[in-house]
Amino acid sequence: MRSPYLLLDIDGVLIPFPDADGTTPATHARHDVVPTGRSADNPVTIWLNPDHGHLLMDVIRTGLVTPVWCTSWRQDAATLVGPLLGLPVLPYVDLPRPQITTSHPDGYLWKRDHVDTWLGDAPAIWIDDDFTRLDHGWAAARTARGAATLLVQPDPHIGLQPEHLAQVTTWAAQVPAIRAA
């Protein structure tokens, strides 16, 4: 049986959104990066927690998951963000670039339909800060169909926490039992 995919978002998960007063967690360090399509004189400032790299590598090394970036950063996740965390080059879901004004144009996360097609019937753990109740219903329906699915939703102003990754590891270790149920 295939290991579940671990789909990793970046914004709101690894890069927290500032609070109303503009602050980010003290655990995060500033980096200026130049995403694809931008010039070096117009970098993007991001804030990353250096501990996230170690925590994610601990999960990856278990062999219980197959990590994949699932973010609007697309290939820049592997070439810009991952290296700052000490992560190896990870594949990414090549998400479309929809012309939308909200992340929930149909009441659920804009990535979901593409991710559903990409996953097929593979088990998955998806870490994203922007799920709606419709996304949680989708995950429950996938699990009921035999494609075990766990959504992990960090607070977008705090981001990924060790307990989220503990949940990932615990759940991934139980996937054969979930699929058999």
N, C-alpha and C positions, 0 to 999 in steps of 0.2 A: 504494500500500500504506500502511496505517495505521502510524503510529509506535507502538512498544511503549508500553504503559502502564508508568509507573514508580510502583509501589505503595509508599508510604512508611508504615512503622510509626513510632511515637513512643517508647513505653516500651522501654528497652533498646537503642534505636537513636539517637534524639536526646536522650532523657533516660536517662542510664545508671543502672543500679541501684547502690546503694552497695556497697562492699566489706564484708567481714565486720566491719571496724572502723568502718564507717559513713562512710567517705570516698568522695568522688566525684572524678573527674579535675580537676586544678587548672585546666584549660582552660575549665571550665564555670562560669557565673555563676548565682547564685540569683535566682529569680523567684517571687512568690506570685501565683497565679491563682485565679479563681473559676469552676470548671466549671459547666455547666448543672446545675441542681438543687441547687446548694450556695448557702449564704448568704455574703454578704461577710465576715461575722465568722468564717467557717470556710474560709479559702482552702487551697489545696493548694500546697505548696512544690515547685518543679521546678528542675532544674539544666540549663541549656542552654549549648552552646558557640556563641558569637556567630559564629565562622567557618563554622558549618554553613550559615547563610543564603547567604553568598557562594559557598560550594562548590556548594550545590544550584542556585543561580541560574546558575552557570557551566554546569552540566549542562543545565538547562532551556533556556538560550539557544541551545544547539546545535541545538535543534529535532528532536533524535533521539528524544525521549521525550515522553510526555504525562503529567505528574505528577498523581497522585491520592493523597489520604490514605487509608490502609488501617489503621485503628487504632480501638481501643475509645474513643478520644477523640472519634470521629465528627466532628460539625460544630465542636466545640470546637478541633479541630486547625486549622481554617481561621480561627476567630475569636480564639483565645487563643495558641496556640503559634506558628503561622506568622508573625503580625505581630511577635512578639518576635524572630524571626530575620530580619525584613525581607523575608519572602516574600509574593508576591501571594496573594490568595484563591484557593485551589485547591479543586477539587471533592473529595468524599470518598465512599468506599463506605459506604453506610448499613448497617452490620453489625447483625445481630440482637443481642439482649441475653440470651444463654442463661443458664440457671441451672446453672452448672457450678462444680466445685471444683478443677479442674485445667485448664490451657490445652490439654491433649491428651486429652480425654475418650474419643476413639476411637483413640488412639495417634498422632494427627497434630494439627496446629494447628487449633484450633476454628474459625478464620476460613475455612479452606480450602474447604469445600463451598460456602459463600456466594460466595467470591471466584471459584471455578471457574464458577459459574452467571453471575455478573456479567461475567466476562471473555468468555464464549462461546469463540470461536476466535481472539480477539485475542492478539497477542504481548504478553509481559509480563516485566518485571523486578520482582521483589518483594523489598524489603529489610525483613527482620524478624529478630529475634534468637532466635526460638523455634521454628524448624523442627526436625522429626525426620527420620529416614531415610525414613519414609513420605512426607513432603512432598517430599523430593528425588526419590523415585521417581515421584511425581505429576508433578513438573516435567519429568522425563525422558520420561514417557509423553505429556505434552502436546506436547513438542517433536517426538517421533516422529510424532505425529498431524498435524504441520504448524503447531502453535501454539507458536512458539518461546518458551521460558520459562527465565528465569535466576533462581535464588534467591541472594540475597546475605545472609549471616548474620554480622553483627557480634557481637563479644563483648559481652554485655549489661552488663558492668561498665566497658567502655571506650566503647562506642557506635561510631557511624559514623566512619570514617577516610577520608582523601583517597584511599587506594588502593581503597576500595570504590567510590567514585565514578569513579575511573579505569577500573575494571572495567566499570561500568555503561556509560560512554561507548564504550569499545572494543567491548563486546558489541553495544550498540545500533547502532553503525555497521555491524556485520556481519549484522544481522537479515535483510536480503534474501537473503543467501547461505545463512543457516541455514534459512530457510523453503523455499528452492529445493532443499536437499539431500534 
